[in-house]
């Protein structure tokens, strides 16, 4: 089951409407995936994937985008907050 959530992030180079889609998930809680795997897209552009550990404490990003570390932290914190809100 793939579920998604769109959010506008104010990043260094302006506003970005990023869609966060759960991937490889059979179970979803609220808007986002229980398993911690998310694909980031903006329009038709694939920005990469963020994968969290089971406790949502640590994450890795495999994308090729121009995000800074701080911008990735902002996006990951948003996902983590949405996950905890849905639980």
N, C-alpha and C positions, 0 to 999 in steps of 0.2 A: 504494500500500500504506500503510495506516495502522497504526502500532504505538503502544502506549502503556505508560506506567509510572506507578504511583501512589506517592506519597511523602507522609509526614506532615511538615509544616513547622511549627515553633514560631514563630509570628509574634506581633506586639505584642498582639493581642487574643485569643491562644490558639492551640490546635492547629487546623491546616487540612489535611484529606486532599485533596490536589490531584492530579488526573490530568493527566499531560503526554502529549499525543498528537501524533505527527508528522503533518504535513499536506502535501499536494501532493508526495508523495514516491513515486518508483518504486523507490528503493533504500533499504534500511535496514541499519544495522550494529548488531548486538546489539538492544538495546531501543529505541534512538532513531534518528531520521532522519539521513541523511547530508547533506541539503540545508539543515538549520538552521532549519526552520519548525515551530513547535510551538504547539498550542492548549492553554490551561490551563482546566480545568473543576474544579468542586467539586460533586459530585452532579450535578444538572441545570443548575446555574448556569455559564454561559460567562463566564470571567474575562478573556478576551482572548487575543491571540496574541503570542508572542515570536519575532522573526526575527533570526538571527545572520548575520554575514558568513561568507564561505567558510572563514576561519581560526578561527571561533568566538571572535574577540577582541572584537568590538563587537556590540551587539544593540539592537533597538528593541522597544518594547512598545506595542501599540495598544489596550489594554484600558481599560475604564471603571471598573475596580475601585478599592477604597479602599486598595490597597497603597501603602506608603511606598516611597521610593527604595531604602532599605536592604533592605526585604523583597524588592523586585524583584531586587536584586543577589544576595541569598541564593538565590532561585529560579534565576536565570540561572547562577550559579556551580554549582549542583547539576546543571543540564542540561549545562553545559560539562564538568564532571567525569565525568558518565555517558558523554558522547560520547567523551572521551579514553580512558576505561576500556574502551569497546567496540572502539576502533580497534586 
